Amino acid sequence: MPAHRLTVGHLGEMVRFALVGGSGFFVNLIAFVVIHKLLPADPQDVLVPLWPTDFNIRWIHAFSFFSFVVANLWNFELNRVWTFRAGERTSRTRFTRFFLVGLLAQLIGSVILTLLTNPYSPLVLDPAFFDGSSGLRTQSYWAQLIMIVCVTPLSFLFNRLWTFGDSRVRSTSAVPAGRRAGTTRDAAYDRAEDVA
């Protein structure tokens, strides 16, 4: 069967990838809420001014970046072990690609986050309604939620095509017996993948 044809195995892989992404969505939100609660800083307080511009990196960006790192590690490990069944080892190249895709999505998301929370933005979430009187009316939580929804499709696409899309990613059942974990041929395969 030609390699480019969609199989039942590919469909299962896509479903698992989507489930992992969904779990990462909640991990990201939970990490954001936890760091927001643990640190006493107001999300809109300036963390680092971007001199000589009028722009700043605010605490909300730091909270969002922290939650991105937590969710990115969560998603990578689940995708490696469950979605693509890459085995006990995985390549540094694959992790680097996964992190870079997530970082790109996070940078785009930071722009979205800024647009939704900056009081001078035309897209700011109405502070009269999102007044922080409860968790459901906290502007930064909703901004993070909307940001994740916006960047998730981009992250999924690039991870599927670039991070895990190469022919070296196989399920354990698709790897020939002589290439299974613990064999000399598998060790050589893993070494070759690590330098790729």
C-alpha positions in Angstrom: 0.0 0.0 0.0 1.4 3.4 -0.8 2.8 5.4 2.1 0.7 8.4 1.4 -2.7 6.6 1.8 -4.7 7.2 5.0 -5.1 4.0 7.0 -7.1 3.0 10.0 -3.9 3.3 12.0 -3.5 6.9 10.9 -7.0 7.7 11.9 -6.4 6.3 15.3 -3.2 8.3 15.5 -5.1 11.5 14.7 -7.8 10.8 17.3 -5.1 10.2 19.9 -3.3 13.4 18.9 -6.5 15.3 19.3 -7.2 13.8 22.7 -3.7 14.6 23.9 -4.1 18.2 22.6 -7.4 18.4 24.5 -5.8 17.3 27.7 -3.0 19.8 27.1 -5.6 22.5 26.7 -6.8 21.8 30.2 -3.3 21.4 31.6 -2.4 24.8 30.1 -5.5 26.5 31.7 -4.9 24.8 35.1 -1.2 25.8 35.1 -2.2 29.4 34.3 -4.7 29.6 37.1 -2.3 28.0 39.6 0.6 30.3 38.8 -1.9 33.3 38.8 -3.1 32.3 42.3 0.4 31.6 43.7 2.0 34.8 42.6 0.6 38.0 44.1 1.3 40.1 41.0 -1.5 41.7 39.0 -1.5 40.2 35.5 -1.4 43.8 34.0 1.6 44.9 36.1 4.7 45.6 34.0 7.4 42.8 34.4 9.9 44.1 31.9 9.6 47.4 30.0 10.7 47.1 26.3 12.8 50.2 26.1 12.7 52.5 24.1 9.2 51.5 23.0 5.9 52.1 24.9 5.4 48.3 25.0 6.0 46.0 28.0 6.2 42.4 29.0 3.5 42.0 31.7 3.0 39.4 34.3 0.2 37.9 32.2 2.8 37.1 29.5 4.9 35.4 32.2 1.9 33.4 33.5 1.1 32.4 29.9 4.6 31.3 29.1 4.9 29.2 32.3 1.6 27.4 31.4 2.8 26.9 27.9 6.0 25.1 29.1 4.1 22.9 31.4 1.5 22.0 28.7 4.2 21.6 26.0 6.1 19.0 28.1 2.8 17.2 28.9 1.8 17.0 25.3 5.2 15.9 24.0 5.5 13.0 26.5 1.9 11.8 25.8 2.3 12.1 22.1 5.6 10.3 22.2 4.4 7.4 24.4 0.8 7.1 23.4 -0.1 8.8 20.1 3.0 7.9 18.0 4.3 5.2 20.2 7.9 6.3 19.7 9.1 4.0 22.4 11.3 4.6 25.4 13.7 6.9 23.6 12.9 9.8 21.4 15.2 12.1 19.4 16.4 15.4 20.6 15.5 16.7 17.1 11.9 15.7 17.6 11.6 17.4 21.0 13.3 20.5 19.6 10.8 20.7 16.8 7.9 20.2 19.2 9.2 22.9 21.5 9.8 25.3 18.6 6.3 24.8 17.2 4.9 25.4 20.6 7.1 28.5 21.1 5.9 29.9 17.7 2.3 29.3 18.8 3.0 30.9 22.2 4.5 34.0 20.5 1.5 34.4 18.3 -0.7 33.7 21.3 1.1 36.5 23.3 0.0 39.0 20.6 -3.6 37.7 21.0 -3.3 37.9 24.8 -2.1 41.4 24.6 -4.9 42.4 22.2 -7.5 40.9 24.6 -6.2 42.5 27.8 -4.6 45.8 26.8 -7.1 48.6 27.8 -6.2 50.5 24.6 -6.8 47.6 22.3 -10.0 47.6 20.2 -10.3 43.9 21.0 -10.0 44.2 24.8 -12.3 42.0 26.8 -14.8 44.4 28.4 -13.3 45.2 31.9 -16.8 46.3 33.1 -17.9 42.7 32.7 -14.5 41.0 33.3 -14.0 42.7 36.6 -12.3 39.9 38.5 -15.2 39.5 40.9 -15.1 35.8 40.3 -13.1 33.2 38.4 -15.6 33.2 35.6 -15.3 37.0 35.3 -11.5 37.2 35.4 -10.2 38.8 32.2 -6.8 37.1 32.1 -8.4 33.6 32.4 -10.7 34.3 29.4 -7.9 35.8 27.4 -5.8 32.7 28.0 -8.7 30.5 27.0 -9.3 32.4 23.8 -5.6 32.4 23.0 -5.3 28.7 23.3 -8.3 28.1 21.1 -6.8 30.4 18.4 -3.3 28.9 18.3 -4.2 25.2 18.8 -5.0 24.5 15.1 -1.7 26.0 14.1 0.2 24.0 16.6 -1.6 20.8 15.6 -0.8 21.3 11.9 2.9 22.0 12.4 3.4 19.2 14.9 1.7 16.7 12.6 3.6 17.7 9.5 7.0 18.6 10.9 7.5 17.2 14.4 5.9 13.8 14.1 5.2 13.6 10.3 8.4 12.0 9.1 8.6 8.4 8.2 10.7 7.6 11.1 7.7 7.8 13.5 6.2 4.4 13.7 3.9 2.6 16.1 5.6 -0.3 17.9 3.5 -2.8 16.1 4.7 -1.4 12.7 8.4 -1.8 13.6 9.8 -5.1 12.3 10.8 -7.6 15.1 14.5 -7.0 14.4 14.1 -3.3 15.1 12.1 -3.5 18.4 13.5 -2.0 21.6 16.5 -3.8 23.0 18.0 -5.0 19.8 21.2 -3.9 18.2 19.5 -2.7 15.1 17.0 -0.6 17.2 19.9 1.0 19.1 21.5 2.0 15.9 18.2 3.4 14.6 17.8 5.5 17.7 21.3 6.8 17.5 20.8 7.8 13.9 17.5 9.5 14.8 19.2 11.4 17.7 21.7 13.0 15.3 19.1 13.8 12.6 
